[in-house]
Amino acid sequence: MAVPGDKSVSHRAVMFGSLAEGTTVVRGFLHGEDTISTLNVFRAMGIDAADDGDTLVIRGKGLHGLSEPGDVLDCGNSGTSMRLMTGLLAGQGFFSVLTGDRYLRARPMGRVIEPLSRMGATIFGRDGGAKAPLAIQGRTLKGISYVSPVASAQIKSSLLLAGLYADGLTEVTEPSLSRDHSERMLGYFGAPVEPLANGARIRGGGELKGREVDVPGDISSAAFFMVAALIVPGSELLITGVGVNPTRTGIIDVLTQMGADIEVAGQRLVSGEPVADLLVRSSSLRGIEIGGDTVPRAIDEFPIICVAAACAEGTTVLRDARELRVKETDRIAAMAANLRAAGVQVVETDDGMEITGSGKLRGCTVDSFGDHRIAMSMLIAGLVALGGTTVTDTGCIATSFPSFTDLLERVCDR
């Protein structure tokens, strides 16, 4: 099987392609609600993007070619769209307003607004400027050196995008390196960006050139099927063309440490991103401790890691993951509640949880909390539960993986 294109790479291909001089051709673009939100935002600022379902052709207008939008820009449920666009729009020569759905409007935006304000940005928002809608008056920015208190690709990428428009050098360092798709793709498009051991720096005044981008399969989407193959007895599953960027392979490291039989084969480089095929066989899993630098490398996969832990022998301890409380929902609280409903012993902590593996999960009715990864994780848990499992409010799955249920049915039918 193959999974849809990487969401993070798809977002950035639209953004950087729109800011580049000339044409960018994107193959494997993820047609999820989040990435379509990003595409529509740029269309609203005058970008011509033709999409035939297989290939996305973006006619970029250069760093200073965007037009002032005539209406509010809607980011839907996408935190990536809003946080990265805030940095980008801060350096434009016009006024703009960003909003999103009720879940996105409740998420913290101060973590990007505070450092952008140090660069000279003028941004207003609800709750003292910490929440959307955000009103942005673009102006000339100055480069800064910023030490982020958390490892966050969204913070780093927002400041790098602002840095494209800033005078001088903009440098972002983190406690540990978050996913580096922005640095890789900015370099691929010709931007003056320099990766650092724990961050990146960029010099303003550069220029991006249109490129061809082949988007790898999303390892965050593959993770659901990896865990499904591990916990359903007698399974063997080959997932082809998956992105294996080292800043994203924490899921493979965690599952392997738990005893998973996962083979990484055919590694190659595609449009600046490492790609491989993953062969996964059902395995007896064991509880482990997860924390430290592994957390940012698997931050989006923790809901499905919780399901693997619930099916493992012994206790899995997750720590240093307080970032999960400010995702689409509080993922620590949501997964703890849902696993308890399935008969699993869970102790919730401020920055993680302790999950004691259950011999058998029981079927139950659980809520997605409007979070696509919670919904998909609990559907995978339902594959091995005794009795039926119902997940409510699953429309959110379309934000990242519209074909999930169809693909799951096809794989299970085999």
N, C-alpha and C positions, 0 to 999 in steps of 0.2 A: 504494500500500500504506500501511498504518498499522502502527506498532509499539506494544507494550504500554505501559501507564502508567509514568511516571517512578518509579523505585525510591525515590529520596531523598524525593520529595514524598509518595509513598504511606506510607512510614514515619512521616513527620511528621504526616500527616493523622490516622493512628491515635493517635499520642501526644497531639497537641494536642486532638483531638476527645474523647479520654477524660478529659482534664484540664479540659475546658470545662463550663460550666453549660448544660444543655439538649442538644438533638439535633444531631448533625453528620451530613450526608449526603454520602457520597463516591462519585463516579462516575469510572470509569476506573481504579479501584484495581488495582495490579499483583498478580496472584495467583501470586507467586513464593515459593519456600521462605523467603527472607529476610524478606519482608514479612509472610508468614503467621506466622513466628516472633514478630515484634513484636505482631501481633494476638493470638496465643495467650498471650503474656506478660500483656497487659492483661486478657484474659478471666480469667486465673488470679488477678487482683487485683480481681475483682468487676465488670468492665465488661461490659455487655450490648451485643454487636455482632452484628447480623443481616446476613448476606451471602447474596444470591440469585444471585451470579455476575456481576451487572451493577451493582448498587448496594449499597454498604455503609452501614448505618445504625448509628451509634454513639450510645448514650445516655450522655453524659458525666456524671460525678459531681462535677465541680469539682476544684480544686487539692488539696483535702484529703479527697477521697472514696474514694481507693483503699483496699483492704483488704489486710491482711498475707497473703501467699500461704502456702498450706499445704504447699508443696513447692518444690524448687529450680526456678528460672525458666530455661528452656532457650532460648538465642538461636540455636541451630543454627550456621550458618556466618556469621552476620551481625555484622560488626564495628560497623556503625551501631547495631544494636539494643543491643549490649553497652555501647558507650561512651556513648551518649546515655542509656540506662537507668541507668547508674552515676551520672550527674549527677542524674537525676530521683529515684532512690531514696535518694540521700544526704540529701535533705531531708524524707523521709517520717518518720512517727512509728512505724515498725515495722522489724523485721529481715527481710532478704531475702538470697538467694544467687543469683548469676548464673553460668551455665555455658554451654558450647557444644560443638561438635564438636571433633575433634582438631586441626583446622587453626586454629580460633578460639582454642582453649586455648593455642596456641603463639604467638599474636600479642601484641605489647607493649601493656599497659594502663596502665603507669606514667605515660604521657604525659597521661592524664586524672586518675589517682589523685593525682599530686603536687599539681596546683593545687587539686583538690577538698579535699585534706587541709589546704591553707592556709585554705580556707573553713571548716574545722572538721569535715570529714567523717571518719567512722570506717569504714575499709575495709581488709579483710585479703584477701590472695591468695597464690598460690604464688610462688616465686622472689622472695622478699622483698617481696611485694605487687605484683609487676609483671605477673603472669599469672593468668588465670582457672583454676579457679572463684574468684569474688570474693564475700566475705561482707561485707554492708553493714548497719551499725546506724544507722538514720536518726536525725538529731538536728537541732537548730537550727543554721543556717549563718549566716555573715557574708559580706557582699559584699567582693570584692577587685578590684584592678586587676591584670590578668595580661597579660604580654607573652609570647605563644607563640613558641617558637623555630622553629616550622614553620607554614606555612599549611595548616591542617587544619580542615575544616568539622566533623569529629567532635569535636575538642577544643573548638572554639568553641561548638558546640551543646550539648555536655555541660555546660559552665559556664553557659550561658544558662539551661538547664533548672534547674540548681541555683540560679541567681540568682532564679528565680521564688519560691523558698522562703527566700531569704536576707534578712537585715536589711541595708538600705541598697542601695547601687549595686554591681553587678557589671559590670566592663568587661573585654573581651578585645580585644587588638590582635594583628595578625599581620604577618609580613614583607611579604605581599601578600594581597589579599582572596581568601579561599577561597569556595566556593559559598555563597550567601546565602539558601538556601531557608528556614532556620529563622527568620531575621530577618523575611523577607517574610511567612511564614505566621503567626508569632507576632503580628505587627502586624495581619494580616488577622483574627485571632481576638480582637483587642482588647487584647493584652498591652502593658505599658509598655516597649516596646523601641525603641531608637534606633540605626539603622544608622550606622556610622562609615566613613570612607574606607578604613580597613584593619581592620575589625572591627565590634563592636557593643557596646552597653551595655544593661542592663535593671535596673529597680528592682523589688525584691521587694514582695510584698503586693498584686499586681494580680489581675485576674480575667479569665478567658477565656470567651467566649460561643460557643456552637455555631454553625457556619456550613455552607454548602454548598460543597463543594470538587470542582471538575472537574480531574482529574489529566491533565496534558499527556503526550504521547508522550515516551518517554525518549530523549534525544539520545545517551546512551551505547549504547543498543540500536540506534538508527538508524545509528550510526557504522559498524557491520559492513556494513550494506547500502549505505551511501554508498561505502565503499571497494570493495565488490564491483562496484558500477556503474562506478567509475572504472577498475578494472583489467581488467574483462572487455570486450573490444572490441565496439563497436556497441551498448552499453547506454544506456538512458535510463530513469530511475526517479524517480517522484514519491512522496515520503514526506510524508504529510499530518499536521497537528496535532502537530508536534514542539515540545517546550519549547526555547526559545532564550534562556534566562536568560543574561545577559552573562558571568556567572561560570562558565558551562558551555560556551561556544561556542569554546573554544580549538581544538577539533577542526576546526571550519569554517575558522578562521584558518590553522591549520597546513596543511590540505589545499589551501586556496586559494593559499597561498604556494608550495606544491609544483606549482602549475599546474592545479589541479582546476577543472572547470567546474561550479560550484554556484550555483544561484539561490535566494535566500531571498525568499519571496513571501507576501503575505497576513498580515503581522504583526498580531497582536492581543493583548489582555491577558485572561487567563482565570484567575479566582480569585487574582489578584495575581501571576501568572506570565506572562511573554511567550511567545507561541506563534506558529509560522509553518509554512509548507509548504516543503519542500526539493526542488528539481528538480536531479537529478545526472545528468551525461552522462559517458561514458567519456572519459578524457583521458590525454595523455602527461605523466607526472609527473617531477619532477626533485628531486634531493637538496637539502636545506636544513640550516641549523643551528636547533635548537630548545632554548630555555632560558629562564631568568629568569621573569618573571611569567606567561608562557604556560603553564608547567608545571602549576600548580595548577588552571588553567582547562581542562586536558585530562588530568588525572591518571589517570582511569579508562580513557581511550581509547588509551593508549600501546601496548598489545599490538597493536591493529589498525593504529595508525600505523606500527608496525614492519613490518607486512605491506605497507603502502603504500610504505614506504621500500625494501623488498626488491624491489619492482616498478618503482622509479623509476630514472632515469638519474643516475649519480653517487653521491656519498656523503652520507648524512644523519647528522648529529652530534646526539645527544641528551645534554644535560648538565643539572645542577641537579635531577636527578630521583631522588635517593637514596630518597625516600619510596616508590618502587616496590619497594624491597627488603623492605618490611614490610606488603605487601598480603596477599591470600589466600595467595600464595606470593611468593618473590623473583621478581618479574616480569622484572627485567633478566636474571637468570641463566636463567630458564625460556625466554624468547623468544630469547635468544642461542643456547641449545642447540637449540631447535626449528628456527630459521632455518638454522643450520649443517647440520642434518640434511637440509634442503631445498636445500642447495647454495649458500647465501648466505654471503658473507664478512662476519663480524661480529667487531668488537673490543669486548670488554666493559671498561667503566671502573667506578670506584667509584660514580659518580653518574649513569651512563648507558651509552651505547654508540655505536659508529660502525658504520653499516650501508652496505655498498657494494651498490648495486642490481644484481640479476642479470638477464641477458637472459631467462632462463627458470628457473623453480623446478622442482625435480624432486620427483616423488611420493615419499613416505616414510611411516614410522610414527613418530608422536611422542606424547608424554605431555601430558596437560592439567595435571599436577601438582595435580590437585584444584581448579583455578582456572577458573571459568566463562568469564572473558574470554580466557584462554589457549586454551581449547578452541574457542570460537567463532572466534577470530582465525585459528587454524590450519585450520579448516574453510573459511574464506573463501580462505586461501592456496591450498587444494587446488583451487579453481575454475580456477586458471590454471597449475597444476603439470603437468608432463609425467608421465603415469602416475598411478596411484591414490594417494590420501593417506588414511591411517588415523590417527584421533585416539583414544587410549585414555582411559578413565575420563571419559566425557562426561556422566555423570549429574549432575555439578556445574552444568551449564547451567541446570537447573531452579531454581537459587537466584535467578536474575534474569530468565530469558527462556525459560520452559517451551515456548513454541511456536516456538522458533528454527528447528529443523530442518524442521518442516512449512512454515513461512513461506518458508524458503530454497528448498525444493523447488518451491513454487508459483511463486515469482518466476522461478526458473531455467526452469521449464516454459514460460514465456511467451516 
